[in-house]
Amino acid sequence: MQTTLFLSDLHLPATPSPLRSSFLRFLQGPAREANVIYILGDLFESWIGDDVGLQQFAPEVAALAALAASGVHLYYQHGNRDFMVGSDFFALTGVAPLPDPTLIELQSEPVLISHGDRYCVDDRGYQRWRRFSRMRWAQWLFLRLPRARREKIAGNIRGDSDAAKRNKPESIMDVNTGAIRSALTRAGVRRMIHGHTHRPGTYEVDLPTGPAQRIVLPDWRSDTQDYLCVDAQGMQQRSVGG
Ligand code: MN
């Protein structure tokens, strides 16, 4: 029986942080026991290009590369904060990028995995930004700006997004149930795992064909750094801990 780990929304900052130490402890400890690890987006709070990110996160990049070299299969989906993580990161770490969503097999059951932001369709403004920011030409132009300009733009976007969040009703920033139902139906599955919403838990979804489940991964905070473990014992939330 395989051990599969899922984690997302660590939001590691570019500056030294206890969260970064926890992640390194995770990579050197529990991650070594796993066969497969899925990172479902927003590992990094900000990523303005591989040229900058690989320097800022050099210890994490080295630890991911060491883990991949030890034989653990690492997969990565982009989040809304680190959607610019690019080919140099993947080449250097040995982590494999996955499209969002992706259908995987987990203990002989098909499961849909995603960062989750694509299902927050009630937030029209965000979805417009999402479509724009994922366009190749927009990213191509952004990456040609000097580092200081990119940092300023990324900082402004984060500031605008935080300000907008304060004025938006809570429900708008959650996933839309209809969007979840159609994604599950289209993929022909009864289970989905995603992050992004910072509302960890297991949510029941009624499909015309019967009950389904949506599992939301825990985001990392100063007091909790948890991940999901699926092994012979079933599915459990585990803690990296002090
Ligand atoms: Mn997110």
Residues whose N, C-alpha, C, O or C-beta is under 5 A from the ligand:
A	BS01	MN	D42 G79 N80 H196
